[in-house]
Amino acid sequence: ALFALIGAFIIFFPLKKESFVNGVLTAVLIVFIIFLVTLLLPISYFYKISLVFLTAMLVSRLVLVNLFGNAQRRQWLLYFSILFVFLVFIFTSSQWEL
């Protein structure tokens, strides 16, 4: 399903394939790094997965907005504000397992 979605983006949207691949690889790298960092956090598995999922959704949205060339400072600020609010909520509601 993921390969079909990537193929549809490459076929139907007039982007250079190199920029699309670079954007997707950047998003995957950021999500993978966040995944590795969350493995080291002493919180429960549910909160770790929610951190990775939240980051993946916001990073993928930012990469798509940036690829189509209509990224504005206000959108970046909005997405990082949403990320910050949810991170504070997740970290304050989790029980730290030291």
N, C-alpha and C positions, 0 to 999 in steps of 0.2 A: 504494500500500500504506500509506503514511504517513497519507494522508487517511482511509482506511478505519479505521485504528487510532484516530485522533482522533475520528472519528464514532462508533465503538463506545464509546469512553470517555464521550462526551457523552450517548449514548442510555442506556447500561446503568448508569452510576453516578450516583447522585443528588447531583450537584454543581451549583452555580450555574455557568452558562456563562461568566460574566465571570471568576470566580476560576480556572477551568480555562484560559481563554485567557490570562489574565495569567501563570499559572504556566508555560505552554508558551512564551510570548514571553520570559519571564525566562530560561528555560533556553536558548533559542535565542540570546539576546543574550550570555549568559555564554560559551557555546561559541564564538560568533563572535569575541568579544574574545580568548579564548584562542587561536583560530586566527590572528588578526592578530598577536598577540604571538609566537607560535611562528615566524611568517615571518621575524621579525627575529633569531631565535637562530641562531648559526653552527654548527648541528648538521645531520646528514644528514636526508634527507627521511623515511626510515623512522621515526626518533625523533620527528620533528615530528608525523607522523600518529598515532603511538602516544600522544603527549601529548594531542592533540585527542580521540582516541577514548576514552581513559581519563577525561578530563574530561567528555565527553559522557555516558558511561555513569553516572558518579557523580552528576552534576548532574541528569540525568533521574530517577534513583532518588530523590534527595533531594526533588525537586519533587513526585513522585508521593506519597511518604510524607507530605510536608507538606500536600498537597491533601486527603488523606483524614483529616487531623487527628490522627493518632497518632504524630507526630514527637516523639521524646524526645531529651534532651541526650545520652544514651548512644549513640544511633544516629548523630547528627551527629558526635560524637567518633570513632566507629568509621569512618565514611566518610572523614573528613578524615585520620585516621591511615593508612588504606589509600592515599589519594591521596598523602600525604607519603612513604610507604615506596616507592611506585612511582615517584614523581618523583625521589627520591634514586637509586634503581636506574637509571632512564633517564639521568639526568645524569652519573652516574659511569661508566656503561658506554659512553657515546657519545664519539666522538672529535670534539673541537672543531675546526672548520675556520676558523681565523682568517685 
